């Protein structure tokens, strides 16, 4: 049930998009234990001339970057699982994009079950069913 919002530097490319989807779907399932069939991933591209790090464009630095956030139900994953997820996601993006700027971010958001849901039902409601 997680939703991932991904921003990637560079031009839209179907091979890169598919590789990112496969990476995140695998990590989200394997490390965080989330079901693949209810994991949603939206990927957006940002031109290198529109992405600044430290006040300088990525195009000037010759670097790539990414940011993504993932919303998961609070108290469903440990700190160690989230740390492993962030580590492996960063390594995966390095493989996919190459020449990755260290200032690439991953935000795992723990969202209250009563405030988060899909299909018109909260996670709290699903838990009690």
DSSP file (Angstrom, degrees, kcal/mol; ACC not computed):
  #  RESIDUE AA STRUCTURE BP1 BP2  ACC     N-H-->O    O-->H-N    N-H-->O    O-->H-N    TCO  KAPPA ALPHA  PHI   PSI    X-CA   Y-CA   Z-CA
    1    1 A X              0   0    0      0, 0.0    38,-0.2     0, 0.0    35,-0.1   0.000 360.0 360.0 360.0   2.2    0.0    0.0    0.0
    2    2 A X        -     0   0    0     33,-0.2    38,-2.5    68,-0.1     2,-0.4  -0.368 360.0-148.1 -71.4 155.0    2.9    2.4   -0.1
    3    3 A X  E     -aB  40  71A   0     68,-0.8    68,-2.0    36,-0.2     2,-0.5  -0.986  10.3-161.6-118.5 133.3    3.0    5.3   -2.5
    4    4 A X  E     -aB  41  70A   0     36,-2.5    38,-2.7    -2,-0.4     2,-0.6  -0.966   5.9-164.0-117.5 128.7    6.3    6.5   -3.8
    5    5 A X  E     -aB  42  69A   0     64,-2.1    64,-1.8    -2,-0.5     2,-0.4  -0.959  18.6-170.3-111.1 116.6    6.8    9.9   -5.4
    6    6 A X  E     -aB  43  68A   0     36,-3.1    38,-2.3    -2,-0.6     2,-0.4  -0.895  16.3-170.7-117.4 134.5   10.1    9.9   -7.3
    7    7 A X  E     -aB  44  67A   0     60,-3.3    60,-2.4    -2,-0.4     2,-0.4  -0.992  12.5-176.2-120.1 132.4   12.0   12.8   -8.9
    8    8 A X  E     -aB  45  66A   0     36,-2.4    38,-2.8    -2,-0.4    58,-0.2  -0.983  24.6-121.8-130.2 136.7   15.0   12.0  -11.1
    9    9 A X  E    S+a   46   0A   0     56,-2.6    38,-0.2    -2,-0.4     2,-0.2  -0.520  71.7  38.7 -75.1 145.6   17.4   14.3  -12.8
   10   10 A X  S    S-     0   0    0     36,-2.5     2,-0.3    -2,-0.2    -2,-0.1  -0.610  94.6 -36.4 116.8-174.2   17.7   14.0  -16.6
   11   11 A X        -     0   0    0     -2,-0.2    35,-0.1     1,-0.1    -2,-0.0  -0.630  69.1 -91.9 -89.3 145.5   15.6   13.4  -19.6
   12   12 A X        +     0   0    0     -2,-0.3     2,-0.3    33,-0.1    -1,-0.1  -0.311  51.2 173.4 -57.0 132.1   12.6   11.1  -19.6
   13   13 A X     >  -     0   0    0      1,-0.1     4,-2.6    -3,-0.0     5,-0.2  -0.962  31.5-146.7-148.5 123.6   13.7    7.6  -20.7
   14   14 A X  H  > S+     0   0    0     -2,-0.3     4,-2.5     1,-0.2     5,-0.2   0.845 100.7  52.7 -64.2 -35.6   11.5    4.5  -20.6
   15   15 A X  H  > S+     0   0    0      2,-0.2     4,-2.2     1,-0.2    -1,-0.2   0.927 112.6  44.6 -66.4 -43.2   14.5    2.1  -19.8
   16   16 A X  H  > S+     0   0    0      2,-0.2     4,-2.6     1,-0.2     5,-0.2   0.918 112.7  52.4 -64.6 -43.4   15.5    4.3  -16.8
   17   17 A X  H  X S+     0   0    0     -4,-2.6     4,-2.4     1,-0.2    -2,-0.2   0.928 111.5  45.7 -58.3 -47.2   11.9    4.5  -15.7
   18   18 A X  H  X S+     0   0    0     -4,-2.5     4,-2.6     2,-0.2    -1,-0.2   0.894 111.9  51.8 -64.6 -39.9   11.4    0.8  -15.8
   19   19 A X  H  X S+     0   0    0     -4,-2.2     4,-2.5     2,-0.2    -2,-0.2   0.906 111.1  47.6 -64.2 -41.6   14.7    0.2  -14.0
   20   20 A X  H  X S+     0   0    0     -4,-2.6     4,-2.7     2,-0.2     5,-0.3   0.927 112.1  50.1 -64.8 -44.9   13.7    2.6  -11.2
   21   21 A X  H  X S+     0   0    0     -4,-2.4     4,-2.6    -5,-0.2     5,-0.2   0.936 112.3  46.8 -57.8 -48.1   10.3    0.9  -10.9
   22   22 A X  H  X S+     0   0    0     -4,-2.6     4,-2.2     2,-0.2    -2,-0.2   0.912 113.1  49.6 -62.9 -43.3   11.9   -2.5  -10.7
   23   23 A X  H  X S+     0   0    0     -4,-2.5     4,-2.7    -5,-0.2     5,-0.2   0.962 115.8  41.1 -58.4 -53.9   14.4   -1.4   -8.1
   24   24 A X  H  X S+     0   0    0     -4,-2.7     4,-2.5     1,-0.2     5,-0.2   0.857 113.6  52.4 -69.2 -35.8   11.9    0.3   -5.8
   25   25 A X  H  X S+     0   0    0     -4,-2.6     4,-1.7    -5,-0.3    -1,-0.2   0.924 113.1  45.8 -63.5 -43.6    9.3   -2.4   -6.2
   26   26 A X  H  X S+     0   0    0     -4,-2.2     4,-3.5    -5,-0.2     5,-0.3   0.956 116.1  43.9 -63.6 -51.6   11.9   -5.0   -5.2
   27   27 A X  H  X>S+     0   0    0     -4,-2.7     4,-2.4     1,-0.2     5,-1.2   0.900 112.7  52.0 -62.7 -41.8   13.3   -3.1   -2.3
   28   28 A X  H  <5S+     0   0    0     -4,-2.5     6,-2.1    -5,-0.2     4,-0.2   0.869 119.1  36.8 -64.1 -37.0    9.9   -2.1   -1.0
   29   29 A X  H  X5S+     0   0    0     -4,-1.7     4,-0.9     4,-0.2    -2,-0.2   0.938 122.3  41.5 -77.6 -50.6    8.7   -5.7   -1.0
   30   30 A X  H  <5S+     0   0    0     -4,-3.5    -3,-0.2    -5,-0.2    -2,-0.2   0.893 128.8  24.3 -70.0 -42.9   12.0   -7.4    0.1
   31   31 A X  T  <5S+     0   0    0     -4,-2.4    -3,-0.2    -5,-0.3    -1,-0.1   0.892 132.7  33.0 -92.8 -44.5   13.1   -5.1    2.8
   32   32 A X  T  4<S-     0   0    0     -5,-1.2    -3,-0.2    -4,-0.2    -2,-0.2   0.584  97.9-128.7 -92.0 -10.6    9.9   -3.3    4.0
   33   33 A X     <  +     0   0    0     -4,-0.9     2,-0.3    -6,-0.3    -4,-0.2   0.745  51.5 154.6  73.9  23.2    7.6   -6.3    3.4
   34   34 A X        -     0   0    0     -6,-2.1     2,-0.3    -9,-0.1    -1,-0.2  -0.616  49.7-105.3 -88.1 145.7    5.1   -4.4    1.4
   35   35 A X    >   -     0   0    0     -2,-0.3     3,-1.1     1,-0.1   -33,-0.2  -0.495  18.8-145.0 -71.4 130.4    2.9   -6.1   -1.1
   36   36 A X  G >  S+     0   0    0     -2,-0.3     3,-1.6     1,-0.2    -1,-0.1   0.874  95.3  63.1 -61.4 -38.1    3.9   -5.5   -4.7
   37   37 A X  G 3  S+     0   0    0      1,-0.3    -1,-0.2     3,-0.0    -2,-0.0   0.644 110.1  37.8 -69.1 -13.3    0.3   -5.5   -5.9
   38   38 A X  G <  S+     0   0    0     -3,-1.1     2,-0.5     2,-0.0    -1,-0.3   0.185  89.8 110.0-120.0  16.3   -0.7   -2.5   -3.8
   39   39 A X    <   -     0   0    0     -3,-1.6     2,-0.4   -38,-0.2   -36,-0.2  -0.823  50.0-163.6 -93.4 126.1    2.6   -0.5   -4.3
   40   40 A X  E     -a    3   0A   0    -38,-2.5   -36,-2.5    -2,-0.5     2,-0.4  -0.919   5.7-172.4-112.6 135.9    2.2    2.6   -6.4
   41   41 A X  E     -a    4   0A   0     -2,-0.4     2,-0.5   -38,-0.2   -36,-0.2  -0.987   5.8-170.7-132.2 122.4    5.2    4.5   -7.9
   42   42 A X  E     -a    5   0A   0    -38,-2.7   -36,-3.1    -2,-0.4     2,-0.5  -0.964  10.5-163.9-113.3 124.9    5.1    7.8   -9.8
   43   43 A X  E     -a    6   0A   0     -2,-0.5     2,-0.4   -38,-0.2   -36,-0.2  -0.930   7.9-178.7-116.6 128.8    8.3    8.9  -11.5
   44   44 A X  E     -a    7   0A   0    -38,-2.3   -36,-2.4    -2,-0.5     2,-0.4  -0.962  16.8-139.5-127.0 141.6    8.9   12.4  -12.7
   45   45 A X  E     -a    8   0A   0     -2,-0.4     2,-0.4   -38,-0.2   -36,-0.2  -0.820  10.3-163.8-104.7 141.7   12.0   13.8  -14.5
   46   46 A X  E     -a    9   0A   0    -38,-2.8   -36,-2.5    -2,-0.4     5,-0.1  -0.991  27.2-115.4-124.8 125.9   13.6   17.1  -13.8
   47   47 A X    >   -     0   0    0     -2,-0.4     3,-2.4   -38,-0.2     4,-0.2  -0.259  21.7-122.2 -58.3 142.7   16.1   18.7  -16.3
   48   48 A X  G >  S+     0   0    0      1,-0.3    11,-1.4     2,-0.2     3,-0.7   0.750 113.8  60.5 -58.6 -24.8   19.6   19.0  -15.1
   49   49 A X  G 3  S+     0   0    0      1,-0.2    -1,-0.3     9,-0.2    -2,-0.1   0.349 105.3  48.5 -84.6   6.6   19.3   22.8  -15.8
   50   50 A X  G <  S+     0   0    0     -3,-2.4     2,-0.5     1,-0.1    -1,-0.2   0.254  94.4  83.4-124.5   8.5   16.4   23.0  -13.3
   51   51 A X    <   -     0   0    0     -3,-0.7     7,-2.4    -4,-0.2     2,-0.4  -0.957  57.3-169.5-122.9 117.0   18.0   21.1  -10.3
   52   52 A X  E     -D   57   0B   0     -2,-0.5     2,-0.4     5,-0.2     5,-0.2  -0.835   9.8-179.1-105.2 140.7   20.3   23.0   -7.9
   53   53 A X  E >  S-D   56   0B   0      3,-2.6     3,-1.4    -2,-0.4    -2,-0.0  -0.973  81.2  -6.4-133.6 123.6   22.5   21.5   -5.2
   54   54 A X  T 3  S-     0   0    0     -2,-0.4     3,-0.1     1,-0.3    -1,-0.0   0.788 130.4 -58.6  64.0  27.3   24.5   23.9   -3.1
   55   55 A X  T 3  S+     0   0    0      1,-0.2     2,-0.4     0, 0.0    -1,-0.3   0.465 118.4 103.5  82.8   1.0   23.4   26.8   -5.3
   56   56 A X  E <  S-D   53   0B   0     -3,-1.4    -3,-2.6     3,-0.0    -1,-0.2  -0.938  74.7-112.1-120.1 140.7   24.9   25.2   -8.5
   57   57 A X  E  >  -D   52   0B   0     -2,-0.4     4,-1.4    -5,-0.2     3,-0.4  -0.331  20.5-126.8 -64.0 145.9   23.0   23.4  -11.2
   58   58 A X  H  >>S+     0   0    0     -7,-2.4     5,-1.7   -10,-0.7     4,-1.4   0.868 112.2  60.5 -59.6 -35.3   23.6   19.7  -11.6
   59   59 A X  H  45S+     0   0    0    -11,-1.4    -1,-0.2    -8,-0.3   -10,-0.1   0.862 105.0  48.0 -61.6 -35.0   24.5   20.4  -15.3
   60   60 A X  H  45S+     0   0    0     -3,-0.4    -1,-0.2   -12,-0.3    -2,-0.2   0.798 114.8  45.9 -72.8 -29.5   27.3   22.6  -14.1
   61   61 A X  H  <5S-     0   0    0     -4,-1.4    -2,-0.2     2,-0.1    -1,-0.2   0.604 103.5-129.2 -89.0 -12.9   28.5   19.9  -11.6
   62   62 A X  T  <5 +     0   0    0     -4,-1.4     2,-0.3     1,-0.2    -3,-0.2   0.851  66.5 126.1  65.9  33.7   28.2   17.0  -14.1
   63   63 A X      < -     0   0    0     -5,-1.7     2,-0.3    -6,-0.1    -1,-0.2  -0.795  52.4-140.3-122.3 161.8   26.2   15.1  -11.6
   64   64 A X  B     -e  100   0C   0     35,-2.2    37,-3.5    -2,-0.3     2,-0.3  -0.792  22.4-178.3-112.1 161.6   22.9   13.3  -11.4
   65   65 A X        -     0   0    0     -2,-0.3   -56,-2.6    35,-0.2     2,-0.3  -0.965   9.8-168.2-152.5 168.3   20.5   13.3   -8.4
   66   66 A X  E     -B    8   0A   0     -2,-0.3    39,-1.5   -58,-0.2     2,-0.3  -0.973   3.9-165.9-152.2 162.9   17.2   11.9   -7.2
   67   67 A X  E     +Bc   7 105A   0    -60,-2.4   -60,-3.3    -2,-0.3     2,-0.3  -0.966  14.4 167.8-146.6 137.9   14.7   12.4   -4.5
   68   68 A X  E     -Bc   6 106A   0     37,-1.7    39,-2.5    -2,-0.3     2,-0.4  -0.986  17.1-158.3-149.4 151.0   11.9   10.1   -3.4
   69   69 A X  E     -Bc   5 107A   0    -64,-1.8   -64,-2.1    -2,-0.3     2,-0.4  -0.946   6.8-163.2-120.1 147.8    9.5    9.8   -0.6
   70   70 A X  E     -Bc   4 108A   0     37,-2.4    39,-3.2    -2,-0.4     2,-0.6  -0.998   9.5-147.6-129.4 131.1    7.6    6.7    0.4
   71   71 A X  E     +Bc   3 109A   0    -68,-2.0   -68,-0.8    -2,-0.4     2,-0.3  -0.882  24.6 170.5-101.9 122.9    4.6    6.7    2.7
   72   72 A X  E     - c   0 110A   0     37,-2.9    39,-3.3    -2,-0.6     2,-0.3  -0.905  42.7 -90.3-127.4 157.4    4.2    3.6    4.9
   73   73 A X  E >   - c   0 111A   0     -2,-0.3     3,-1.2    37,-0.2    39,-0.2  -0.505  54.6-102.4 -69.0 130.0    1.9    2.9    7.8
   74   74 A X  T 3  S+     0   0    0     37,-3.1    39,-0.1    -2,-0.3    -1,-0.1  -0.148 101.0  17.6 -53.4 142.9    3.5    3.9   11.1
   75   75 A X  T 3  S+     0   0    0      2,-0.2    -1,-0.2     1,-0.1     3,-0.1   0.653  93.0 105.7  69.4  20.1    4.9    1.2   13.3
   76   76 A X  S <  S+     0   0    0     -3,-1.2     2,-0.3     1,-0.1    -2,-0.1   0.533  78.2  41.0-103.1  -7.7    5.1   -1.4   10.4
   77   77 A X  S    S-     0   0    0     -4,-0.2    -2,-0.2    -5,-0.1    -1,-0.1  -0.989  76.8-125.2-140.0 149.6    8.9   -1.2    9.9
   78   78 A X     >  -     0   0    0     -2,-0.3     4,-2.1     1,-0.1     5,-0.2  -0.359  29.6-109.7 -85.0 167.5   11.9   -1.0   12.2
   79   79 A X  H  > S+     0   0    0      1,-0.2     4,-2.5     2,-0.2     5,-0.2   0.886 120.4  53.6 -62.0 -39.7   14.7    1.6   12.1
   80   80 A X  H  > S+     0   0    0      2,-0.2     4,-2.4     1,-0.2    -1,-0.2   0.898 107.6  49.7 -64.4 -40.5   17.1   -1.1   10.9
   81   81 A X  H  > S+     0   0    0      2,-0.2     4,-2.3     1,-0.2    -1,-0.2   0.922 112.6  47.2 -63.2 -43.8   14.7   -2.0    8.0
   82   82 A X  H  X S+     0   0    0     -4,-2.1     4,-2.4     2,-0.2    -2,-0.2   0.889 111.6  50.9 -66.5 -38.1   14.4    1.7    7.0
   83   83 A X  H  X S+     0   0    0     -4,-2.5     4,-2.3     2,-0.2    -2,-0.2   0.913 111.9  47.1 -64.3 -42.6   18.2    2.2    7.2
   84   84 A X  H  X S+     0   0    0     -4,-2.4     4,-2.7     2,-0.2     5,-0.2   0.891 111.1  52.6 -64.8 -39.9   18.8   -0.8    5.0
   85   85 A X  H  X S+     0   0    0     -4,-2.3     4,-2.4     2,-0.2    -2,-0.2   0.929 110.7  46.3 -60.7 -47.7   16.1    0.4    2.6
   86   86 A X  H  X S+     0   0    0     -4,-2.4     4,-2.2     2,-0.2    -2,-0.2   0.907 113.4  49.8 -63.8 -42.5   17.7    3.8    2.3
   87   87 A X  H  X S+     0   0    0     -4,-2.3     4,-2.2     1,-0.2    -2,-0.2   0.950 114.8  42.1 -60.6 -51.7   21.2    2.3    1.8
   88   88 A X  H  X S+     0   0    0     -4,-2.7     4,-2.3     1,-0.2    -1,-0.2   0.838 112.5  54.2 -69.6 -32.7   20.2   -0.1   -0.9
   89   89 A X  H  X S+     0   0    0     -4,-2.4     4,-2.5    -5,-0.2     5,-0.2   0.935 109.4  48.0 -65.4 -44.8   18.0    2.5   -2.7
   90   90 A X  H  X S+     0   0    0     -4,-2.2     4,-2.0     1,-0.2    -2,-0.2   0.931 112.9  48.4 -60.4 -45.8   20.9    4.9   -2.9
   91   91 A X  H  X S+     0   0    0     -4,-2.2     4,-1.8     1,-0.2    -1,-0.2   0.885 111.3  51.3 -61.3 -39.4   23.2    2.2   -4.2
   92   92 A X  H  X S+     0   0    0     -4,-2.3     4,-2.2     1,-0.2    -2,-0.2   0.901 109.2  48.6 -66.1 -42.2   20.5    1.2   -6.8
   93   93 A X  H  X>S+     0   0    0     -4,-2.5     4,-3.2     1,-0.2     5,-0.7   0.855 107.6  56.7 -66.5 -33.7   20.1    4.7   -8.0
   94   94 A X  H  X5S+     0   0    0     -4,-2.0     4,-1.5    -5,-0.2    -1,-0.2   0.916 109.4  45.9 -61.5 -42.2   23.9    5.0   -8.3
   95   95 A X  H  <5S+     0   0    0     -4,-1.8    -2,-0.2     2,-0.2    -1,-0.2   0.905 119.0  41.2 -65.4 -41.6   23.9    1.9  -10.6
   96   96 A X  H  <5S+     0   0    0     -4,-2.2    -2,-0.2    -5,-0.1    -3,-0.2   0.936 129.9  23.2 -74.8 -48.0   21.0    3.2  -12.7
   97   97 A X  H  <5S-     0   0    0     -4,-3.2    -3,-0.2    -5,-0.1    -2,-0.2   0.810  92.1-155.5 -92.1 -33.2   21.9    6.9  -13.0
   98   98 A X     << +     0   0    0     -4,-1.5   -34,-0.2    -5,-0.7    -3,-0.1   0.256  68.0  48.3  69.5 156.9   25.7    6.9  -12.4
   99   99 A X  S    S-     0   0    0      1,-0.2   -35,-2.2   -36,-0.1     2,-0.3   0.877  81.9-169.4  46.5  50.5   27.8    9.8  -11.2
  100  100 A X  B     -e   64   0C   0    -37,-0.2     2,-0.2    -6,-0.1   -35,-0.2  -0.513  21.2-125.2 -79.7 132.5   25.3   10.4   -8.4
  101  101 A X        -     0   0    0    -37,-3.5   -35,-0.2    -2,-0.3     3,-0.1  -0.553  17.3-130.8 -70.7 137.3   25.5   13.6   -6.3
  102  102 A X  S    S+     0   0    0      1,-0.3     2,-2.2    -2,-0.2    -1,-0.1   0.819  99.8  77.2 -60.0 -30.1   25.7   12.7   -2.6
  103  103 A X        +     0   0    0      2,-0.1     2,-0.4   -50,-0.0    -1,-0.3  -0.373  64.7 125.3 -81.7  60.8   22.9   15.2   -1.9
  104  104 A X        -     0   0    0     -2,-2.2     2,-0.3   -39,-0.1   -37,-0.2  -0.982  49.6-146.1-118.3 132.7   20.2   12.8   -3.2
  105  105 A X  E     -c   67   0A   0    -39,-1.5   -37,-1.7    -2,-0.4     2,-0.4  -0.762  23.3-172.5-118.3 147.9   17.5   12.2   -0.7
  106  106 A X  E     -c   68   0A   0     -2,-0.3     2,-0.5   -39,-0.2   -37,-0.2  -1.000  10.5-167.1-130.4 129.6   15.1    9.4    0.4
  107  107 A X  E     -c   69   0A   0    -39,-2.5   -37,-2.4    -2,-0.4     2,-0.8  -0.941   5.1-164.4-124.4 110.0   12.3   10.2    2.9
  108  108 A X  E     -c   70   0A   0     -2,-0.5     2,-0.6   -39,-0.2   -37,-0.2  -0.843  15.7-158.8 -92.9 111.5   10.5    7.3    4.5
  109  109 A X  E     -c   71   0A   0    -39,-3.2   -37,-2.9    -2,-0.8     2,-0.8  -0.824   8.6-151.5 -98.1 119.6    7.4    8.8    6.0
  110  110 A X  E     -c   72   0A   0     -2,-0.6     2,-0.4   -39,-0.2   -37,-0.2  -0.817  22.2-166.2 -87.0 114.2    5.6    6.9    8.8
  111  111 A X  E     -c   73   0A   0    -39,-3.3   -37,-3.1    -2,-0.8     5,-0.1  -0.853  25.4-105.0-110.1 136.6    2.0    7.8    8.4
  112  112 A X    >   -     0   0    0     -2,-0.4     3,-1.6   -39,-0.2     4,-0.2  -0.310  24.8-130.8 -59.6 137.1   -0.7    7.2   11.1
  113  113 A X  G >  S+     0   0    0      1,-0.3    11,-2.0     2,-0.2    10,-0.9   0.801 106.8  55.7 -61.4 -31.6   -3.0    4.3   10.1
  114  114 A X  G 3  S+     0   0    0      1,-0.2    -1,-0.3     9,-0.2     8,-0.1   0.604 111.7  44.8 -77.0 -10.5   -6.1    6.4   10.9
  115  115 A X  G <  S+     0   0    0     -3,-1.6     2,-0.4     1,-0.1    -1,-0.2   0.241 107.4  63.0-114.4  11.5   -4.9    9.1    8.4
  116  116 A X    <   +     0   0    0     -3,-0.8     7,-3.0    -4,-0.2     8,-0.4  -0.999  58.0 117.6-145.2 135.0   -3.8    6.9    5.5
  117  117 A X  E     -F  122   0D   0     -2,-0.4     2,-0.3     5,-0.3     5,-0.2  -0.988  36.2-132.4-175.5-177.8   -5.5    4.5    3.2
  118  118 A X  E >  S+F  121   0D   0      3,-1.5     3,-1.7    -2,-0.3    -2,-0.0  -0.958  79.5  34.7-148.9 162.5   -6.6    3.5   -0.3
  119  119 A X  T 3  S-     0   0    0     -2,-0.3     3,-0.1     1,-0.3    -1,-0.1   0.757 130.3 -62.5  61.1  24.7   -9.8    2.3   -1.9
  120  120 A X  T 3  S+     0   0    0      1,-0.2     2,-0.4    -3,-0.0    -1,-0.3   0.576 116.6 101.5  80.2   9.0  -11.8    4.5    0.4
  121  121 A X  E <   -F  118   0D   0     -3,-1.7    -3,-1.5     4,-0.0    -1,-0.2  -0.984  66.8-128.8-130.0 138.4  -10.6    2.7    3.6
  122  122 A X  E  >  -F  117   0D   0     -2,-0.4     4,-2.1    -5,-0.2    -5,-0.3  -0.354  25.1-116.9 -75.6 162.3   -8.0    3.7    6.1
  123  123 A X  H  > S+     0   0    0     -7,-3.0     4,-2.5   -10,-0.9    -9,-0.2   0.844 117.8  58.2 -66.5 -33.0   -5.2    1.3    7.1
  124  124 A X  H  > S+     0   0    0    -11,-2.0     4,-1.8    -8,-0.4    -1,-0.2   0.933 106.1  48.0 -60.8 -45.9   -6.7    1.4   10.7
  125  125 A X  H  > S+     0   0    0    -12,-0.3     4,-1.0     1,-0.2    -2,-0.2   0.923 112.1  49.4 -60.4 -45.4  -10.0    0.2    9.3
  126  126 A X  H  < S+     0   0    0     -4,-2.1     3,-0.5     1,-0.2    -1,-0.2   0.886 107.6  55.1 -62.3 -39.1   -8.2   -2.6    7.4
  127  127 A X  H  < S+     0   0    0     -4,-2.5    -1,-0.2     1,-0.2    -2,-0.2   0.903 108.4  47.5 -60.6 -42.5   -6.2   -3.6   10.5
  128  128 A X  H  <        0   0    0     -4,-1.8    -1,-0.2     1,-0.3    -2,-0.2   0.650 360.0 360.0 -78.2 -14.4   -9.4   -4.1   12.5
  129  129 A X     <        0   0    0     -4,-1.0    -1,-0.3    -3,-0.5    -2,-0.2   0.456 360.0 360.0 -83.6 360.0  -11.1   -6.1    9.7
